[in-house]
Amino acid sequence: MNNTLKAYSAGIVCSVSLHGLLVVVLMVGWTPERKQVRIQPQYIEATLLQVEPPKAPVTPPTKKPPKKDTQQQNAAKKRAEQKRQARLREEKLAAEKKAREDKARKDRQRREREQAEARKRKQEEARKAREEALKREQELAFAEALKDEEAFRNAAADEQLVGSYSAYISDRIATNWSRPPSARRGMEVTLIIQLVPTGRVVSVAVEKGSGNSAFDRSAEQAVHKVERFERLQELSQSNPRLFESSFRRFRLVFRPDDLRL
């Protein structure tokens, strides 16, 4: 390439010089002598050169930093990746351990909470059971007290009624009794009398005699003469319980008070 440029430059210089000389001669008006001179043409050997347009300035390439050895780079990358993977494994293991610890702590707290709630429920149930038992005892005691009080009142009322009806029965028997000649003061006979709710006498029998058969028979006959105790029918209707317990079948001690020696 350099040799071509040099040849191209020499040809140009030579051509320019000849043309310049020709111009000077014409300007001076040089007239050659008229003599026939045979000019031997000189041949100039020239080489046709093709002029190329000037090339754009070439930007020198940017120098790149020298590359490191590929094996060293690969080894460094491998070591870095190994470190990264190791770090990730450690982080994963740490996260898993923390998750296990958190789960274990939560499970323990849940069990403790459930146990505490169970103990609280048992204590509450025991307290309620004690209160219910005490309440039932108090209610039973109160009911028993009311029952006893009612029974006492009923017993007192019953006793009063029984006494009243017993006096009525004794009076009716005494009214219908015929005194035997052999009767003496202090004689008494125990009779078993059975009635129906209408107050009618069903049966009468001597349970314990007085030792005087005539006196005993007279007492039986007096009961049969009564035949029916009307007021006992009223009692059987107004207070059946008292009639059944005291006058359905009852014991009567007949002891006339007007007996004399």
C-alpha positions in Angstrom: 0.0 0.0 0.0 2.9 2.4 0.8 4.7 1.7 -2.4 1.6 2.4 -4.4 1.2 5.8 -2.7 4.8 6.7 -3.4 4.5 5.9 -7.1 1.3 7.8 -7.4 2.9 10.9 -5.8 5.9 10.8 -8.1 3.8 10.7 -11.2 1.7 13.6 -10.0 4.8 15.7 -9.3 6.3 15.1 -12.7 3.1 15.9 -14.5 2.6 19.1 -12.6 6.2 20.2 -13.3 5.8 19.8 -17.1 2.6 21.7 -17.2 4.1 24.5 -15.2 7.0 24.8 -17.5 4.7 24.9 -20.5 2.7 27.7 -18.9 5.8 29.8 -18.3 6.9 29.5 -21.9 3.6 30.6 -23.2 3.5 33.7 -20.9 7.0 34.8 -21.9 6.2 34.5 -25.5 9.0 32.4 -26.4 9.3 31.9 -30.2 11.6 29.2 -31.3 13.9 29.7 -34.1 12.4 28.7 -37.3 14.5 25.8 -38.0 13.3 22.6 -38.5 14.1 20.6 -35.7 13.1 17.2 -35.4 12.0 16.6 -31.9 12.4 13.1 -30.9 9.4 12.5 -28.7 10.2 11.2 -25.4 7.9 8.7 -23.9 7.0 9.0 -20.3 6.1 5.8 -18.7 3.2 6.5 -16.4 1.0 4.3 -14.4 -2.6 5.0 -14.2 -3.6 5.1 -10.6 -7.1 5.0 -9.4 -7.6 7.7 -6.8 -9.5 6.4 -3.9 -11.5 8.8 -1.7 -9.9 9.6 1.6 -10.9 7.1 4.2 -12.6 8.1 7.4 -10.2 8.3 10.3 -10.1 5.1 12.0 -10.9 5.2 15.7 -8.4 3.3 17.6 -10.0 0.3 19.3 -10.7 0.7 23.0 -8.3 -1.3 24.9 -10.1 -4.0 26.9 -8.7 -5.0 30.2 -6.8 -8.1 29.9 -9.0 -11.1 30.4 -8.3 -13.3 33.4 -7.7 -16.8 33.1 -11.0 -18.6 32.3 -10.3 -21.4 34.7 -9.6 -18.9 37.5 -12.8 -17.1 36.7 -14.8 -20.3 36.6 -13.3 -21.4 39.9 -14.0 -18.0 41.5 -17.6 -18.2 40.2 -17.9 -21.7 41.5 -16.6 -20.8 44.9 -19.0 -17.8 45.0 -21.9 -20.0 44.0 -20.9 -22.6 46.6 -20.8 -19.8 49.3 -24.1 -18.5 48.1 -25.7 -22.0 48.2 -24.2 -22.6 51.6 -25.5 -19.3 52.9 -29.0 -20.2 51.4 -28.8 -23.6 53.1 -27.9 -22.1 56.4 -30.7 -19.5 56.1 -33.1 -22.3 55.2 -32.0 -24.4 58.1 -32.2 -21.4 60.4 -35.7 -20.6 59.1 -36.9 -24.2 59.5 -35.4 -24.3 63.0 -37.1 -21.1 63.9 -40.4 -22.3 62.4 -40.1 -25.5 64.5 -39.4 -23.6 67.6 -42.3 -21.2 66.9 -44.6 -24.1 66.3 -43.4 -26.0 69.4 -43.8 -22.8 71.5 -47.3 -22.2 70.1 -48.3 -25.8 70.7 -46.9 -25.6 74.3 -48.8 -22.4 74.9 -52.0 -23.9 73.4 -51.7 -27.0 75.6 -51.0 -24.9 78.7 -54.0 -22.7 77.8 -56.2 -25.7 77.2 -55.1 -27.3 80.5 -55.7 -24.0 82.3 -59.2 -23.7 80.8 -59.9 -27.3 81.6 -58.9 -26.8 85.2 -61.0 -23.6 85.3 -64.0 -25.5 83.9 -63.6 -28.3 86.4 -63.3 -25.8 89.3 -66.3 -24.0 88.0 -68.3 -27.2 87.6 -67.2 -28.3 91.1 -68.3 -25.0 92.5 -71.6 -25.1 90.7 -72.1 -28.7 91.9 -71.4 -27.7 95.5 -73.8 -24.8 95.2 -76.5 -27.0 93.6 -76.0 -29.6 96.3 -76.2 -27.0 99.0 -79.2 -25.5 97.3 -80.9 -28.9 97.1 -80.1 -29.6 100.7 -81.5 -26.3 101.8 -84.6 -26.8 99.6 -85.1 -30.3 101.0 -84.5 -29.0 104.6 -87.0 -26.2 104.0 -89.5 -28.6 102.4 -89.0 -31.0 105.3 -89.5 -28.2 107.7 -92.6 -27.1 105.9 -93.8 -30.7 105.8 -93.1 -31.2 109.5 -94.8 -27.9 110.3 -97.7 -28.9 108.1 -97.7 -32.4 109.6 -97.6 -30.8 113.1 -100.5 -28.5 112.3 -102.4 -31.3 110.6 -101.7 -33.6 113.6 -102.9 -31.0 116.0 -105.9 -30.4 113.9 -106.5 -34.1 113.4 -106.0 -34.7 117.1 -108.6 -32.0 117.8 -111.0 -33.5 115.2 -110.4 -37.0 116.4 -111.1 -35.9 120.0 -114.2 -34.1 118.9 -115.6 -37.1 116.9 -114.5 -39.6 119.6 -116.5 -37.6 122.1 -119.5 -37.6 119.7 -119.3 -41.4 119.3 -118.9 -42.0 123.0 -121.9 -39.7 123.7 -124.0 -41.5 121.1 -123.1 -45.0 122.6 -123.7 -43.8 126.1 -127.1 -42.4 125.1 -128.1 -45.8 123.7 -126.5 -47.9 126.6 -128.7 -49.8 129.0 -127.0 -50.3 132.4 -127.0 -53.9 133.5 -127.7 -54.5 137.3 -124.2 -56.0 137.8 -122.4 -52.9 136.5 -120.1 -51.3 139.0 -117.9 -48.1 139.1 -114.6 -48.5 137.3 -115.7 -51.1 134.9 -114.6 -50.5 131.3 -114.5 -52.5 128.1 -112.4 -52.0 125.0 -114.4 -52.3 121.7 -113.2 -52.6 118.1 -115.7 -50.8 115.9 -115.7 -50.8 112.1 -117.6 -48.2 110.0 -118.2 -47.4 106.4 -117.9 -43.8 105.0 -121.6 -43.2 105.6 -121.0 -43.6 109.3 -122.9 -46.9 109.5 -121.7 -49.5 111.9 -120.4 -52.6 110.1 -119.2 -54.6 113.1 -118.4 -54.3 116.8 -116.4 -56.7 118.9 -114.9 -56.8 122.4 -111.1 -56.6 122.4 -110.6 -56.5 126.1 -113.5 -57.2 128.5 -114.3 -55.8 131.8 -114.6 -59.1 133.5 -118.3 -58.7 133.6 -119.9 -60.3 130.6 -123.2 -58.6 131.1 -121.5 -55.2 131.1 -119.5 -56.1 128.0 -122.6 -57.2 126.1 -124.4 -54.1 127.1 -121.7 -52.0 125.5 -121.9 -53.9 122.3 -125.6 -53.6 122.2 -125.4 -49.9 122.7 -123.2 -49.6 119.6 -125.6 -51.6 117.5 -128.4 -49.4 118.7 -126.7 -46.4 117.3 -126.5 -48.1 113.9 -125.1 -45.0 112.2 -122.9 -42.1 113.2 -124.1 -39.3 110.9 -121.3 -36.9 111.6 -118.8 -39.5 110.5 -120.2 -39.3 107.0 -119.5 -35.6 106.9 -115.9 -36.3 108.0 -115.4 -39.0 105.3 -116.4 -36.4 102.7 -114.5 -33.4 104.1 -111.4 -35.3 105.3 -111.3 -38.8 103.8 -107.7 -39.3 105.1 -108.7 -38.7 108.7 -111.7 -40.9 108.4 -109.7 -43.8 106.9 -106.9 -43.4 109.5 -109.0 -42.8 112.6 -112.6 -44.1 112.2 -112.7 -46.7 109.4 -111.7 -49.2 112.1 -111.0 -47.8 115.6 -110.7 -48.8 119.2 -113.0 -47.4 121.8 -112.8 -47.7 125.6 -116.3 -47.6 127.0 -116.3 -46.4 130.6 -119.6 -44.8 131.7 -119.0 -42.0 134.2 -122.3 -42.3 135.9 -121.8 -45.8 137.3 -122.3 -46.0 141.1 -121.5 -48.7 143.6 
